Amino acid sequence: MLKTELSRFDNSWYHTKAGPVKRILWYYINEILFKSAFFPFYGIKVRVLRVFGAKVGKGVIIKPHVNIKSPWRLEIGNYTWIGEKVWIDNQADIFIGDNVCISQGAMLLTGNHDYKKSTFDLIIGDIHIEEGAWVGAQSVVCPGVTLKSHAILSVGSIATKTLEAYSIYQGNPATKVRNREIQS
């Protein structure tokens, strides 16, 4: 059995794509405008994301209590909805297509740790959510995963690999199901 030695952890190779001033400023803006319930104005949120380097299409709705780690690593297409308490933990790039729904409490996680190494090295991978896909409430999309066009990740499921187009996935890890097998 491998012994973890966190004192040897080193992610000096990782580049955030933003300087310290930008990251600190974003931290406070994120707390005030995005993670808060007191600022429900979608248009202003979209404009602020653009100022911080995000590419955001038209008609995007971002509900309250959304946590975005790095807007400069985020691209959102047209008419996409991001529900309450979504966590966009984008240490790598996240691409969200047009007409995508990311439901309440979903997590998009681009980073993890290599438990097979004693140094617990950081592992990152981009996430791609293609047009018309739906990430169900309380679901998790893991690093390096793609949801193909109109794929559905059902409530509370965990996507650890690419989800095929026009297919429904459920469970931990998420597996493809036929419509009549879906449990709610």
C-alpha positions in Angstrom: 0.0 0.0 0.0 1.3 3.4 -1.0 1.8 6.0 1.7 0.6 9.5 0.9 3.2 12.3 1.5 1.5 15.6 1.1 4.6 17.5 2.1 6.0 16.5 -1.3 3.0 17.8 -3.3 4.2 20.1 -6.1 1.9 21.6 -8.7 4.4 24.3 -9.8 3.8 23.1 -13.4 0.2 24.4 -13.3 -0.6 27.8 -14.8 -3.9 29.5 -13.9 -3.9 31.8 -17.0 -4.4 34.8 -14.7 -2.1 36.8 -12.5 -2.6 37.2 -8.7 -4.4 40.5 -8.9 -6.9 39.2 -11.3 -7.5 36.1 -9.2 -8.0 38.1 -6.0 -10.3 40.5 -7.7 -12.3 37.6 -9.1 -12.6 36.0 -5.7 -14.4 39.0 -4.3 -16.6 39.6 -7.4 -17.5 35.9 -7.4 -18.5 36.1 -3.7 -20.6 39.2 -4.2 -22.3 38.7 -7.7 -22.3 35.0 -8.3 -22.3 33.0 -5.0 -24.8 35.4 -3.4 -28.6 35.3 -3.5 -28.7 39.1 -3.5 -27.7 39.6 -7.2 -30.2 38.0 -9.6 -29.4 40.1 -12.7 -28.3 37.7 -15.5 -27.1 40.4 -17.9 -24.7 42.0 -15.5 -23.3 38.6 -14.6 -22.7 37.8 -18.2 -20.9 41.2 -18.8 -18.7 40.7 -15.7 -17.7 37.2 -16.9 -16.7 38.7 -20.2 -14.6 41.3 -18.5 -12.7 38.5 -16.7 -12.1 36.7 -20.0 -15.0 34.3 -20.3 -16.6 33.8 -23.7 -20.3 34.0 -23.2 -23.1 33.9 -25.8 -26.5 35.6 -25.7 -29.5 34.6 -23.6 -27.4 32.9 -20.9 -29.1 32.6 -17.5 -27.0 32.2 -14.4 -29.0 31.7 -11.2 -27.9 32.7 -7.7 -25.3 30.8 -5.6 -23.2 29.8 -8.6 -19.5 29.3 -7.9 -17.1 29.8 -10.8 -13.4 29.3 -10.1 -11.7 30.7 -13.2 -13.9 32.7 -15.7 -10.9 33.1 -18.0 -11.1 29.3 -18.6 -14.9 29.3 -19.4 -16.8 29.3 -22.7 -20.6 29.3 -22.7 -22.8 29.2 -25.8 -26.1 30.8 -26.5 -29.3 30.3 -24.4 -27.6 28.1 -21.8 -29.0 27.8 -18.3 -26.9 27.4 -15.2 -29.0 26.6 -12.1 -28.7 27.5 -8.4 -25.6 26.2 -6.5 -23.8 25.0 -9.6 -20.0 24.7 -9.0 -17.8 25.3 -12.0 -14.4 24.2 -10.7 -12.5 25.0 -13.8 -8.8 24.5 -13.2 -8.7 23.4 -16.9 -11.0 24.8 -19.7 -14.7 24.2 -19.8 -16.7 24.5 -23.0 -20.5 24.6 -22.7 -22.4 24.7 -26.0 -25.7 26.3 -27.0 -29.0 25.4 -25.3 -27.3 23.4 -22.5 -29.0 23.0 -19.1 -26.8 22.6 -16.0 -29.3 21.9 -13.2 -29.2 22.8 -9.5 -26.2 21.7 -7.5 -24.3 20.1 -10.4 -20.6 20.1 -10.3 -18.2 20.5 -13.2 -14.8 19.4 -11.9 -11.7 19.7 -14.1 -9.2 18.7 -11.4 -8.5 15.7 -9.2 -5.5 14.1 -7.6 -3.5 11.0 -8.5 -4.0 8.7 -5.6 -1.5 6.2 -7.2 1.4 8.6 -6.4 2.6 9.3 -2.9 2.8 13.0 -3.9 -0.9 13.1 -4.7 -0.2 15.0 -7.9 -2.8 17.3 -9.5 -4.5 15.9 -12.6 -6.6 18.2 -14.8 -8.7 17.7 -17.9 -11.0 19.9 -20.0 -14.8 19.4 -20.0 -16.9 19.7 -23.1 -20.7 19.9 -22.9 -22.1 19.9 -26.4 -25.3 21.5 -27.7 -28.5 20.5 -26.1 -26.9 18.4 -23.3 -28.5 18.3 -19.9 -26.6 17.9 -16.6 -29.1 16.8 -14.0 -29.4 18.2 -10.5 -26.7 17.2 -8.0 -24.7 15.4 -10.9 -21.0 15.5 -11.3 -19.0 15.8 -14.5 -15.4 14.6 -14.0 -12.1 15.9 -15.6 -11.7 15.1 -19.3 -15.3 14.2 -19.9 -17.4 15.2 -22.9 -21.2 15.1 -23.0 -22.0 14.8 -26.7 -24.9 16.6 -28.3 -28.2 16.2 -26.4 -26.7 13.7 -23.9 -28.5 13.6 -20.5 -26.8 12.9 -17.2 -29.6 12.2 -14.8 -30.1 13.4 -11.3 -27.3 12.5 -8.9 -25.2 10.7 -11.5 -21.4 10.9 -12.0 -20.0 11.1 -15.5 -16.4 9.6 -15.6 -16.2 9.1 -19.4 -17.7 10.5 -22.6 -21.5 10.3 -22.9 -22.8 9.5 -26.3 -25.1 11.8 -28.2 -28.9 11.5 -27.7 -28.4 9.1 -24.9 -29.4 9.0 -21.2 -26.9 8.1 -18.5 -27.6 7.3 -14.8 -25.7 6.2 -11.7 -22.2 6.1 -10.2 -20.4 5.8 -12.5 -23.0 6.8 -15.0 -24.0 4.1 -17.5 -26.2 4.3 -20.5 -29.8 3.4 -19.9 -32.9 2.8 -22.0 -35.8 5.3 -21.4 -38.0 2.8 -19.6 -35.1 1.9 -17.2 -34.7 5.5 -15.8 -35.4 5.7 -12.1 -36.3 8.9 -10.4 
